């Protein structure tokens, strides 16, 4: 259960690098965007995940403040309570993170960390408030944290031009390590949702084995095939059953949400 809640925060803002030589495209999101996922394990409603974008100030600059929250609901929280809080402060022009916050409680397993990026020196200072430690890590150029990855990728100028089988790679800092994140384009599909029939792009994420989820698990994400690149569905096929997250509510989209047919 905790893996899908993390997966929603890890994938739900599927996004694409804006730092290329291709012509810039208008941002897919803006301050005020909010959406919510309902998480299912089989027929069981197990939890919710929410993401939002507000504005904050870092280094005397206005930045995006992205927040991600995942939590169990109903009877599930009595068996395995999850309350996850992920935050990231992101430069509006470059998409690079200034700072991240990670506070999680997953069935009693807790973390309370804050990271501060020095993009000029390619380092990140991690303060662990639970362990009362501080440590500086060297990172590759353009490294993202787990939440900024979504928004950073979402603005990729060539996302609409990807061919089936092509992928995007990115370095992501997570759990005091650099994780190689790869997102492969699978194709397009008209997806039946509670909002109607929505044109989507389908992606499959891959990461190093043992990081966030296992490579052998079949993970798929559907995003709206419009300027919002709005996540609509995330699915993980497991050895027994499947985990699925569907978009439940949204507001504050920057662009018109494309729906082919109303429900």
Secondary structure as the mmCIF struct_conf table of DSSP 4:
data_model
#
loop_
_struct_conf.conf_type_id
_struct_conf.id
_struct_conf.beg_label_comp_id
_struct_conf.beg_label_asym_id
_struct_conf.beg_label_seq_id
_struct_conf.end_label_comp_id
_struct_conf.end_label_asym_id
_struct_conf.end_label_seq_id
HELX_RH_AL_P HELX_RH_AL_P1 UNK A 2 UNK A 11
TURN_TY1_P TURN_TY1_P1 UNK A 12 UNK A 13
BEND BEND1 UNK A 20 UNK A 22
HELX_LH_PP_P HELX_LH_PP_P1 UNK A 23 UNK A 24
BEND BEND2 UNK A 28 UNK A 28
TURN_TY1_P TURN_TY1_P2 UNK A 31 UNK A 32
STRN STRN1 UNK A 34 UNK A 41
TURN_TY1_P TURN_TY1_P3 UNK A 42 UNK A 43
STRN STRN2 UNK A 44 UNK A 58
TURN_TY1_P TURN_TY1_P4 UNK A 59 UNK A 60
STRN STRN3 UNK A 61 UNK A 72
TURN_TY1_P TURN_TY1_P5 UNK A 74 UNK A 75
HELX_RH_AL_P HELX_RH_AL_P2 UNK A 76 UNK A 79
BEND BEND3 UNK A 80 UNK A 80
STRN STRN4 UNK A 82 UNK A 91
TURN_TY1_P TURN_TY1_P6 UNK A 92 UNK A 94
STRN STRN5 UNK A 97 UNK A 106
TURN_TY1_P TURN_TY1_P7 UNK A 107 UNK A 108
STRN STRN6 UNK A 109 UNK A 118
TURN_TY1_P TURN_TY1_P8 UNK A 119 UNK A 122
STRN STRN7 UNK A 123 UNK A 128
TURN_TY1_P TURN_TY1_P9 UNK A 129 UNK A 132
STRN STRN8 UNK A 133 UNK A 138
TURN_TY1_P TURN_TY1_P10 UNK A 141 UNK A 142
STRN STRN9 UNK A 144 UNK A 145
TURN_TY1_P TURN_TY1_P11 UNK A 146 UNK A 147
HELX_RH_AL_P HELX_RH_AL_P3 UNK A 148 UNK A 154
TURN_TY1_P TURN_TY1_P12 UNK A 155 UNK A 155
TURN_TY1_P TURN_TY1_P13 UNK A 157 UNK A 158
HELX_RH_3T_P HELX_RH_3T_P1 UNK A 159 UNK A 161
HELX_LH_PP_P HELX_LH_PP_P2 UNK A 162 UNK A 163
TURN_TY1_P TURN_TY1_P14 UNK A 164 UNK A 165
STRN STRN10 UNK A 167 UNK A 174
TURN_TY1_P TURN_TY1_P15 UNK A 175 UNK A 176
STRN STRN11 UNK A 177 UNK A 193
TURN_TY1_P TURN_TY1_P16 UNK A 194 UNK A 195
STRN STRN12 UNK A 196 UNK A 206
TURN_TY1_P TURN_TY1_P17 UNK A 209 UNK A 210
BEND BEND4 UNK A 211 UNK A 213
TURN_TY1_P TURN_TY1_P18 UNK A 215 UNK A 216
BEND BEND5 UNK A 217 UNK A 217
STRN STRN13 UNK A 218 UNK A 224
BEND BEND6 UNK A 225 UNK A 226
TURN_TY1_P TURN_TY1_P19 UNK A 227 UNK A 228
STRN STRN14 UNK A 231 UNK A 237
BEND BEND7 UNK A 239 UNK A 241
STRN STRN15 UNK A 242 UNK A 251
BEND BEND8 UNK A 254 UNK A 255
HELX_LH_PP_P HELX_LH_PP_P3 UNK A 256 UNK A 258
BEND BEND9 UNK A 260 UNK A 260
STRN STRN16 UNK A 261 UNK A 261
#
